[in-house]
Amino acid sequence: MINKIKKSLNKITVGEIFIAGLLMLPMTLIFPENIMCGYMSALGAAITFATITFKLALFFIWFIHLTFLMSMRGTTERAEIYISDLKAEHLKSGKEIFFRRSK
């Protein structure tokens, strides 16, 4: 029984979870008086956000850095320069790792 559950869970892809999360989002619009639909909508929002965050982690790290720097320093230019430096360092370290392993 447990093996059947494991096999069925292994067949679920990230795309299916993402679509299920998107389908749960409009539940409060369809049934606004039902408290369970509110929880379903919140769960769908959490699933959708988590899926996007896990798949696009570098984008969210960049976004958090950009918003933090804009709020602390107040200028977009400094934040953009800092982010471009971070990207350059990230690409440089990735190339170094790749070329060391390929030798």
N, CA, C and O of each residue as an XYZ file, in Angstrom:
412
protein
N       0.819     -1.195      0.000
C       0.000      0.000      0.000
C       0.864      1.260      0.000
O       0.601      2.209     -0.739
N       1.894      1.252      0.839
C       2.780      2.415      0.905
C       3.542      2.573     -0.404
O       3.765      3.692     -0.865
N       3.940      1.457     -1.001
C       4.653      1.532     -2.280
C       3.767      2.097     -3.380
O       4.252      2.826     -4.245
N       2.468      1.772     -3.364
C       1.544      2.334     -4.352
C       1.426      3.844     -4.186
O       1.386      4.587     -5.167
N       1.371      4.287     -2.939
C       1.292      5.730     -2.671
C       2.567      6.415     -3.134
O       2.512      7.485     -3.741
N       3.720      5.805     -2.853
C       4.992      6.384     -3.289
C       5.070      6.474     -4.805
O       5.527      7.482     -5.343
N       4.628      5.431     -5.498
C       4.660      5.446     -6.965
C       3.758      6.531     -7.529
O       4.126      7.223     -8.478
N       2.569      6.678     -6.940
C       1.653      7.707     -7.449
C       2.170      9.108     -7.136
O       1.963     10.028     -7.927
N       2.834      9.286     -6.004
C       3.398     10.601     -5.679
C       4.599     10.926     -6.556
O       4.834     12.091     -6.878
N       5.358      9.913     -6.942
C       6.511     10.146     -7.810
C       6.102     10.541     -9.218
O       6.887     11.162     -9.934
N       4.886     10.192     -9.629
C       4.417     10.550    -10.965
C       3.986     12.014    -11.067
O       3.884     12.551    -12.170
N       3.732     12.662     -9.931
C       3.280     14.056     -9.939
C       4.459     14.959    -10.286
O       5.529     14.855     -9.686
N       4.255     15.847    -11.258
C       5.312     16.764    -11.667
C       5.082     18.138    -11.052
O       4.020     18.421    -10.497
N       6.100     18.983    -11.164
C       6.002     20.341    -10.639
C       4.944     21.128    -11.404
O       4.241     21.956    -10.825
N       4.833     20.870    -12.701
C       3.827     21.567    -13.499
C       2.414     21.256    -13.044
O       1.562     22.145    -13.020
N       2.154     20.012    -12.684
C       0.827     19.642    -12.193
C       0.524     20.322    -10.863
O      -0.604     20.757    -10.632
N       1.515     20.417     -9.995
C       1.320     21.108     -8.721
C       1.063     22.588     -8.961
O       0.217     23.190     -8.301
N       1.795     23.176     -9.911
C       1.615     24.584    -10.237
C       0.212     24.838    -10.783
O      -0.437     25.812    -10.399
N      -0.255     23.975    -11.668
C      -1.600     24.128    -12.234
C      -2.660     23.948    -11.147
O      -3.660     24.666    -11.134
N      -2.449     23.003    -10.243
C      -3.397     22.815     -9.142
C      -3.448     24.055     -8.258
O      -4.521     24.461     -7.811
N      -2.289     24.656     -8.007
C      -2.262     25.892     -7.226
C      -2.979     27.023     -7.924
O      -3.689     27.799     -7.284
N      -2.801     27.129     -9.240
C      -3.496     28.175     -9.994
C      -5.006     27.956     -9.998
O      -5.774     28.917     -9.948
N      -5.429     26.702    -10.058
C      -6.865     26.415    -10.048
C      -7.507     26.722     -8.696
O      -8.707     26.988     -8.626
N      -6.717     26.687     -7.627
C      -7.267     26.990     -6.307
C      -7.407     28.485     -6.053
O      -8.145     28.881     -5.151
N      -6.723     29.322     -6.820
C      -6.728     30.757     -6.538
C      -8.115     31.406     -6.602
O      -8.442     32.176     -5.699
N      -8.942     31.143     -7.610
C     -10.224     31.874     -7.672
C     -11.335     31.299     -6.801
O     -12.497     31.649     -7.002
N     -11.028     30.445     -5.858
C     -12.073     29.806     -5.058
C     -12.878     30.813     -4.242
O     -14.089     30.646     -4.094
N     -12.238     31.855     -3.709
C     -12.987     32.832     -2.916
C     -13.873     33.699     -3.802
O     -14.875     34.239     -3.333
N     -13.517     33.838     -5.073
C     -14.376     34.602     -5.974
C     -15.626     33.808     -6.353
O     -16.700     34.379     -6.541
N     -15.478     32.501     -6.462
C     -16.616     31.658     -6.836
C     -17.568     31.479     -5.655
O     -18.782     31.617     -5.809
N     -17.023     31.172     -4.479
C     -17.836     30.967     -3.274
C     -17.315     31.878     -2.162
O     -16.553     31.416     -1.312
N     -17.702     33.157     -2.141
C     -17.121     34.087     -1.157
C     -17.555     33.831      0.285
O     -16.852     34.235      1.211
N     -18.693     33.172      0.499
C     -19.188     32.988      1.866
C     -18.633     31.729      2.531
O     -18.810     31.541      3.735
N     -17.981     30.886      1.781
C     -17.493     29.618      2.315
C     -16.075     29.795      2.851
O     -15.181     30.228      2.123
N     -15.872     29.461      4.124
C     -14.557     29.636      4.751
C     -13.535     28.652      4.193
O     -12.349     28.972      4.118
N     -13.980     27.457      3.799
C     -13.048     26.471      3.241
C     -12.455     26.955      1.920
O     -11.297     26.672      1.613
N     -13.248     27.681      1.146
C     -12.735     28.199     -0.121
C     -11.677     29.272      0.118
O     -10.759     29.437     -0.686
N     -11.808     29.996      1.217
C     -10.769     30.959      1.578
C      -9.456     30.269      1.883
O      -8.389     30.720      1.467
N      -9.544     29.168      2.616
C      -8.339     28.393      2.910
C      -7.756     27.761      1.648
O      -6.538     27.698      1.483
N      -8.626     27.297      0.770
C      -8.160     26.707     -0.494
C      -7.451     27.755     -1.344
O      -6.422     27.477     -1.960
N      -8.013     28.964     -1.372
C      -7.395     30.030     -2.153
C      -6.030     30.403     -1.575
O      -5.075     30.621     -2.319
N      -5.943     30.474     -0.243
C      -4.659     30.780      0.395
C      -3.644     29.671      0.136
O      -2.468     29.944     -0.107
N      -4.095     28.429      0.186
C      -3.207     27.302     -0.103
C      -2.738     27.341     -1.554
O      -1.570     27.080     -1.844
N      -3.654     27.669     -2.461
C      -3.281     27.789     -3.874
C      -2.270     28.893     -4.102
O      -1.335     28.733     -4.887
N      -2.454     30.024     -3.413
C      -1.488     31.119     -3.542
C      -0.124     30.694     -3.011
O       0.903     31.010     -3.612
N      -0.109     29.980     -1.890
C       1.163     29.520     -1.322
C       1.845     28.518     -2.244
O       3.059     28.577     -2.436
N       1.073     27.601     -2.813
C       1.651     26.604     -3.725
C       2.211     27.282     -4.971
O       3.313     26.964     -5.418
N       1.444     28.218     -5.527
C       1.892     28.921     -6.733
C       3.161     29.717     -6.454
O       4.113     29.663     -7.233
N       3.178     30.458     -5.342
C       4.350     31.261     -4.999
C       5.561     30.372     -4.737
O       6.667     30.685     -5.178
N       5.360     29.265     -4.024
C       6.481     28.366     -3.724
C       7.033     27.730     -4.993
O       8.247     27.582     -5.134
N       6.155     27.354     -5.912
C       6.619     26.740     -7.159
C       7.449     27.716     -7.968
O       8.516     27.371     -8.477
N       6.949     28.941     -8.084
C       7.699     29.950     -8.840
C       9.017     30.261     -8.144
O      10.050     30.405     -8.797
N       8.980     30.365     -6.818
C      10.198     30.686     -6.072
C      11.250     29.595     -6.216
O      12.426     29.896     -6.419
N      10.847     28.340     -6.116
C      11.819     27.251     -6.196
C      12.380     27.087     -7.598
O      13.537     26.700     -7.761
N      11.571     27.378     -8.613
C      12.047     27.231     -9.987
C      12.864     28.435    -10.447
O      13.756     28.296    -11.283
N      12.566     29.599     -9.912
C      13.271     30.820    -10.320
C      13.963     31.447     -9.112
O      13.783     32.631     -8.825
N      14.747     30.647     -8.416
C      15.357     31.115     -7.169
C      16.300     32.286     -7.405
O      16.331     33.224     -6.609
N      17.067     32.243     -8.486
C      18.015     33.324     -8.745
C      17.296     34.640     -8.988
O      17.775     35.694     -8.570
N      16.142     34.589     -9.665
C      15.365     35.802     -9.891
C      14.886     36.393     -8.574
O      14.947     37.608     -8.390
N      14.408     35.556     -7.654
C      13.914     36.074     -6.386
C      15.045     36.602     -5.517
O      14.852     37.575     -4.789
N      16.214     35.989     -5.575
C      17.367     36.530     -4.851
C      17.717     37.901     -5.407
O      17.990     38.832     -4.650
N      17.707     38.025     -6.730
C      17.983     39.308     -7.365
C      16.932     40.336     -6.972
O      17.274     41.484     -6.686
N      15.668     39.953     -6.950
C      14.578     40.862     -6.610
C      14.690     41.332     -5.166
O      14.478     42.510     -4.881
N      15.023     40.419     -4.251
C      15.165     40.793     -2.844
C      16.342     41.740     -2.664
O      16.240     42.720     -1.926
N      17.459     41.460     -3.331
C      18.604     42.364     -3.260
C      18.237     43.740     -3.785
O      18.572     44.752     -3.170
N      17.555     43.781     -4.910
C      17.208     45.058     -5.521
C      16.280     45.864     -4.625
O      16.502     47.059     -4.429
N      15.248     45.237     -4.077
C      14.319     45.974     -3.219
C      14.990     46.400     -1.923
O      14.723     47.494     -1.424
N      15.852     45.559     -1.372
C      16.547     45.928     -0.140
C      17.465     47.118     -0.377
O      17.485     48.060      0.415
N      18.226     47.074     -1.468
C      19.143     48.173     -1.730
C      18.409     49.461     -2.066
O      18.858     50.542     -1.686
N      17.292     49.364     -2.769
C      16.530     50.563     -3.084
C      15.940     51.168     -1.821
O      15.868     52.391     -1.703
N      15.518     50.339     -0.879
C      14.937     50.878      0.346
C      16.016     51.434      1.271
O      15.767     52.399      1.993
N      17.202     50.846      1.261
C      18.258     51.316      2.156
C      18.967     52.547      1.606
O      19.218     53.499      2.344
N      19.285     52.536      0.335
C      20.068     53.627     -0.232
C      19.220     54.646     -0.967
O      19.618     55.802     -1.112
N      18.074     54.232     -1.424
C      17.176     55.167     -2.069
C      17.453     55.420     -3.535
O      16.739     56.209     -4.153
N      18.447     54.793     -4.116
C      18.725     55.029     -5.532
C      18.707     53.719     -6.288
O      19.178     52.693     -5.798
N      18.168     53.768     -7.466
C      18.105     52.576     -8.307
C      19.446     52.299     -8.961
O      19.801     51.142     -9.185
N      20.194     53.353     -9.268
C      21.456     53.162     -9.993
C      22.459     52.354     -9.179
O      23.110     51.451     -9.705
N      22.580     52.677     -7.913
C      23.522     51.922     -7.080
C      23.100     50.460     -6.977
O      23.931     49.553     -7.021
N      21.799     50.253     -6.841
C      21.302     48.881     -6.749
C      21.576     48.118     -8.036
O      21.973     46.954     -7.995
N      21.367     48.765     -9.179
C      21.612     48.091    -10.452
C      23.094     47.778    -10.642
O      23.438     46.716    -11.158
N      23.966     48.686    -10.233
C      25.409     48.434    -10.328
C      25.790     47.257     -9.428
O      26.557     46.380     -9.825
N      25.241     47.253     -8.211
C      25.535     46.172     -7.278
C      25.037     44.832     -7.816
O      25.733     43.822     -7.720
N      23.831     44.829     -8.383
C      23.269     43.593     -8.933
C      24.086     43.112    -10.123
O      24.319     41.911    -10.265
N      24.526     44.032    -10.984
C      25.334     43.609    -12.136
C      26.668     43.029    -11.669
O      27.172     42.080    -12.268
N      27.245     43.595    -10.597
C      28.467     43.017    -10.034
C      28.213     41.612     -9.482
O      29.026     40.705     -9.660
N      27.068     41.449     -8.808
C      26.727     40.123     -8.289
C      26.572     39.110     -9.416
O      27.042     37.977     -9.310
N      25.908     39.523    -10.499
C      25.725     38.621    -11.641
C      27.068     38.250    -12.253
O      27.295     37.091    -12.601
N      27.962     39.231    -12.385
C      29.274     38.961    -12.968
C      30.057     37.973    -12.100
O      30.691     37.052    -12.617
N      30.009     38.170    -10.776
C      30.704     37.244     -9.882
C      30.097     35.844     -9.962
O      30.814     34.843     -9.954
N      28.771     35.786    -10.038
C      28.090     34.490    -10.117
C      28.472     33.758    -11.400
O      28.764     32.563    -11.365
N      28.474     34.459    -12.525
C      28.841     33.835    -13.795
C      30.308     33.416    -13.803
O      30.660     32.359    -14.325
N      31.161     34.262    -13.215
C      32.587     33.943    -13.169
C      32.829     32.685    -12.340
O      33.592     31.806    -12.743
N      32.174     32.602    -11.176
C      32.375     31.415    -10.337
C      31.798     30.174    -11.005
O      32.352     29.083    -10.871
N      30.684     30.332    -11.726
C      30.112     29.196    -12.445
C      31.026     28.701    -13.541
O      31.163     27.493    -13.734
N      31.658     29.619    -14.270
C      32.591     29.224    -15.327
C      33.813     28.531    -14.734
O      34.308     27.547    -15.283
N      34.295     29.056    -13.601
C      35.460     28.432    -12.972
C      35.139     27.008    -12.523
O      35.943     26.095    -12.709
N      33.970     26.828    -11.936
C      33.582     25.485    -11.495
C      33.454     24.554    -12.691
O      33.911     23.412    -12.645
N      32.832     25.040    -13.766
C      32.622     24.205    -14.946
C      33.946     23.813    -15.581
O      34.150     22.648    -15.922
N      34.847     24.776    -15.742
C      36.100     24.467    -16.419
C      37.017     23.613    -15.558
O      37.786     22.819    -16.098
N      36.963     23.747    -14.253
C      37.768     22.880    -13.394
C      37.292     21.441    -13.481
O      38.103     20.515    -13.496
N      35.991     21.253    -13.538
C      35.456     19.891    -13.594
C      35.659     19.261    -14.957
O      35.768     18.039    -15.061
N      35.713     20.069    -16.001
C      35.813     19.493    -17.342
C      37.236     19.106    -17.706
O      37.440     18.405    -18.697
N      38.228     19.541    -16.932
C      39.619     19.211    -17.273
C      39.951     17.785    -16.987
O      41.081     17.355    -17.219
